[in-house]
Amino acid sequence: MNSIESLDLHSNELSGMIPHSLGNLIFLAILNLSYNNLSGKIPVGNQLQTLDDPYIYVGNDYLCGPPLDKSCNLDKVNNSCGYAKKIGEDFDTIFLYLFVVLGVACGFCVIFGVLLFKINWRNYFFFHFVDNWFDRLNVLIAVCLGRLR
């Protein structure tokens, strides 16, 4: 693999840091790592220094160092896996769970609120619907136990 000349890995949802061994590919002439979730400092290597086009790394918001204009600050250092989350991803997850819980709670309140205030629906639910399900369950249990033929 040391004689590879072209490497195109754009839009592959890659995350983490760019491996330093990429700089050891001495015949590498074309590199495209754009639109992934790569993070950290761009490694310095013999061959990587010749690939100075910043468009190689476009779409990777957490990459820093030359040939990009973004300098590497300590406040943007990645976690141990080298994966930097975009701001707002945690909030998206929290809001998703919050809206799911609120939806279930609203549905529960609507169904049991109607049963609480509508007497004829409550009677139908408890005396007809639930009673039919208990009858079906009893028949199923009897069939499973072999008592009903």
N, C-alpha and C positions, 0 to 999 in steps of 0.2 A: 504494500500500500504506500510505500515511500515514494513511488513514482507517479502518484496521482497528480493530474494537471488541473482538473476542474472539480469543484465541490459546490453543489447547489442544494442548500438545505432550507430555503426560504419557506415560510408558512407551514412549518411542521409542528408547531406548538412545543418547541423545545424549551426547556427551562434549565436554569442553573448557570454555571460559569462556563466560559469557553475554555476547553482544555489547553494547557500549555503545549502539549505534544503537537498541536496543529501547526505550531511554528517550525516543527522539524520536517515538514513536508517540503522538500527543497525544490520540487518541480511544480508546485502549486502556482498557477497563473491566474485562475478565476475562482473567486470565493463569493458566495452569497449566503449570508446568515440572516437576512432581513425578515421582519415580521414574525418573530418568535417571542419568547419571554426570557431571553437571555439576560443575565445580570452580572455585575461585577466589573472588574477592570479588564480591558482587552489585553490579552497577553502580548508580550513583546518577544518576537522571535525573528530569526533571520529572514524568513520568507514573508512573515506577516508585516514586516516593516515596509516591504515593497508594495503591498496591497494597501495603499493609502486613500482609497476612495471611501468617503464616509457613507455612501449609499449601500455599502455592503452590510452595514449594521442598522439601517433605518427600521423603525418599528420595534426596537428593543429599548424601551424607555429607561431601563436600569443599567445599561452599559455605560461605561465612562472610560476616559483615557484617550490617547491619540489613536486614530486620526479624528475622533469626535471632538467637538468643542467643549464637551462637558467634562469637568475635572472630577476626580474621585474624592469625595468628602467622607469623613468617618460616619456622618449621620445617614448616609445612604448605603452603608455596608450591609451585605446580605446576611441572612441567617446561615446556619451551619450547612445547609443543603445547597446554598448558593441561589435560592429562589427568593425573589423579592415580589411580594404581593402588591398589586396596584391598590392605590388608595380607594377605598369604597367597596372592595370585594367583601370585607367582613360585614359592612353595613348591609350589603345586598343579602347576605345569608341571614342575618338577624331579621331583616324586614320580611324575608320569605317565610321564616318560621313564625314570626309574629302574625302575619296575615293568614297563614294556615290555621293557627290556633284561634284567631278571631273568627274566621269563617266557620270552623267547627262549633265554636261557642254560640255564634248567632244562629246557626242551623238547629242546634240543640234547644236554644231558647224559643225559637219559632215553633218547633214541633210540640214541645211540652207546654209552651204558653197557650197554644190553641187547645190542647187537651185539657188544660186547667180551666179555661173559660168557656168552652163549648161542651155543655153537658152531654148532648146527644152524641158527639164525636167521641167523648171520653167513654161513654157506655159502649159504643160500638167497638172501640179499640180494646177495652179491657174484657168485655163479655163475649165478643164475637171473634175478633182477630186473635187475641191471645189464647182463647179457649180452643180455637181451631188448630193453632200451632201445638198446643199441648196434646191434643188428640192425635195429630200426625206424629209427634214425637213418641207417644205411647205405642202406636202401631209399629213404628220403626224399631223400637226397642223390643217389642214382642216378636217381630220377624227375625231380628238378629239373634234373639235367644231361642228361637225355634218353637215358640208356644203357639203361634198362629200359622195355620196351614191353608 
